């Protein structure tokens, strides 16, 4: 599974290879959301040549930064202490009502780099059109506007794994969901019923 050390290694590789600040912000948001919200790759990434699963994929309009439950406008994003995402369709959504998931900002400074609130805040402050004129488009796009694909994420996670002594084939996009579930299981004192609901 992809835990915090692997996510940090992936970001380190991007920084070391000279990725632009914008693309590093996108990568951080992809890693943070996938891990913290236990997302399936089709819920936030392009399926390579198959493209986006448009009924499922997270768009700008599906993301809301908040301060103590109150939605924030584009000029107030720096005040965010919560992020809410609406999954319109999910494999686990038996009634097809969608699901609203909320995450609060990390308070521990050692976790700021993996905090989904900060990651989405920074992404939207860097690319404000993604919550206004481009809000109906998929959120996870590189600085160029091209889709972040499952293959690209798989490649950077595989490279991070190899750098940490983990076999390439042991790390994939599902590792974010699996790693987040493992972390949630540990933090909840082994509450498997909680993890299974997600």
C-alpha positions in Angstrom: 0.0 0.0 0.0 1.0 3.6 -0.5 1.5 5.2 2.9 3.0 8.6 3.7 6.6 7.7 3.1 5.8 6.5 -0.5 3.7 9.6 -1.2 6.5 11.8 0.0 9.0 9.9 -2.1 6.8 10.4 -5.2 6.7 14.1 -4.6 10.5 14.2 -4.0 11.1 12.5 -7.3 8.9 15.1 -9.1 10.8 17.9 -7.4 14.2 16.3 -8.1 13.3 16.0 -11.8 12.4 19.7 -12.1 8.6 19.4 -12.4 7.0 22.8 -12.5 5.4 24.2 -9.4 2.0 23.8 -11.0 2.5 20.1 -11.9 3.9 19.4 -8.4 0.7 21.0 -7.0 -1.4 18.7 -9.2 0.6 15.6 -8.1 0.2 16.6 -4.5 -3.6 17.0 -4.8 -3.8 13.6 -6.7 -1.8 11.8 -4.1 -3.5 13.5 -1.1 -7.1 13.0 -2.4 -6.6 9.4 -3.5 -5.0 8.5 -0.2 -7.2 10.5 2.3 -10.5 9.9 0.6 -9.8 6.3 -0.5 -10.7 7.1 -4.0 -10.9 4.6 -6.8 -8.8 5.7 -9.8 -11.8 6.2 -12.1 -13.2 8.7 -9.6 -10.4 11.2 -10.1 -8.1 10.1 -12.9 -8.4 9.5 -16.7 -8.3 5.9 -17.8 -5.5 6.6 -20.3 -6.8 5.8 -23.9 -10.3 5.2 -22.5 -10.5 8.8 -21.2 -12.5 10.0 -18.3 -15.4 8.1 -16.8 -17.5 11.3 -17.0 -20.3 10.1 -14.8 -17.8 9.5 -11.9 -14.8 11.7 -12.3 -14.3 14.5 -9.8 -14.8 17.9 -11.3 -14.2 21.4 -9.9 -17.9 21.8 -9.2 -17.8 18.7 -7.0 -15.2 20.1 -4.6 -15.9 22.7 -2.0 -13.4 24.4 0.4 -15.0 25.4 3.7 -14.3 27.2 6.9 -16.1 25.5 9.8 -18.8 24.2 7.5 -19.3 27.4 5.6 -18.4 27.3 1.8 -15.7 29.8 0.8 -15.5 31.9 -2.3 -12.5 32.1 -4.6 -11.0 35.0 -2.7 -11.3 33.2 0.7 -9.7 29.9 -0.1 -6.7 30.7 2.2 -9.2 30.4 5.2 -10.2 26.8 4.4 -10.1 24.2 7.2 -12.3 21.6 5.5 -12.7 20.2 2.0 -15.8 18.4 0.9 -16.0 16.3 -2.3 -19.2 15.0 -3.9 -18.9 11.7 -5.6 -21.7 11.6 -8.1 -21.4 7.9 -8.8 -19.4 5.2 -7.0 -19.0 1.5 -7.0 -20.2 1.5 -3.3 -23.2 3.8 -4.0 -25.9 1.1 -4.1 -28.7 3.7 -4.3 -27.2 6.0 -6.8 -27.6 9.1 -4.6 -23.9 10.0 -4.6 -21.8 10.6 -1.5 -20.5 13.7 0.2 -17.2 13.2 1.9 -15.6 15.8 4.2 -12.0 16.0 5.4 -10.7 18.5 8.0 -7.3 20.2 7.8 -4.4 18.4 9.5 -3.4 20.1 12.7 -0.1 18.4 13.1 2.6 20.3 11.2 4.3 17.0 10.3 1.2 16.1 8.2 0.7 19.4 6.4 2.3 18.1 3.2 -0.3 15.3 2.9 -3.3 17.3 4.1 -6.1 17.2 1.5 -7.4 20.6 2.6 -4.1 22.3 2.0 -3.5 20.3 -1.2 -6.8 21.3 -2.8 -6.5 24.9 -1.5 -3.1 25.2 -3.1 -4.3 23.6 -6.3 -7.3 25.9 -6.6 -5.4 29.0 -5.7 -2.9 28.1 -8.5 -5.6 27.2 -11.0 -8.7 29.3 -10.0 -10.5 28.6 -13.3 -11.0 25.0 -12.1 -13.6 26.3 -9.7 -15.2 28.9 -11.9 -15.1 28.9 -15.7 -13.7 25.3 -15.9 -15.7 23.9 -13.0 -17.6 21.3 -15.1 -14.3 19.8 -16.4 -12.4 17.1 -14.5 -10.3 18.6 -11.7 -7.2 16.5 -12.0 -5.4 18.0 -15.0 -1.8 18.9 -15.4 -0.7 22.5 -15.8 -1.1 22.1 -19.5 -4.8 21.1 -19.1 -4.1 17.5 -20.1 -5.6 14.7 -18.0 -3.7 13.1 -15.2 -3.9 9.4 -16.2 -3.8 6.2 -14.3 -0.7 5.3 -16.2 1.1 8.4 -15.2 0.2 8.0 -11.5 1.2 4.3 -11.7 4.6 5.3 -13.1 5.5 7.9 -10.4 4.2 5.6 -7.6 6.2 2.7 -9.1 9.4 4.8 -9.3 8.8 5.9 -5.7 8.4 2.3 -4.7 11.6 1.2 -6.4 13.5 4.1 -4.7 12.3 2.7 -1.4 13.1 -0.9 -2.2 9.5 -1.9 -3.1 9.1 -4.0 -6.3 7.6 -2.0 -9.1 4.7 -4.4 -9.6 3.7 -4.1 -5.9 2.7 -0.4 -6.3 -0.2 0.9 -8.4 -3.0 3.4 -8.4 -5.1 1.2 -6.1 -2.2 1.5 -3.6 -3.5 4.9 -2.6 -7.0 3.6 -1.7 -5.5 0.5 0.0 -2.9 2.6 1.9 -5.5 5.1 3.0 -7.8 2.3 4.2 -4.9 0.7 6.2 -4.1 4.1 7.8 -7.8 4.6 8.7 -8.0 1.1 10.1 -5.0 1.9 12.4 -6.3 5.3 13.4 -9.7 3.9 14.2 -8.3 1.3 16.6 -9.1 -1.5 14.1 -12.6 -0.6 13.3 -13.1 -2.7 10.2 -16.8 -1.8 9.9 -15.9 1.8 9.4 -13.3 1.0 6.7 -15.7 -1.3 4.8 -18.3 1.4 4.5 -15.9 3.4 2.3 
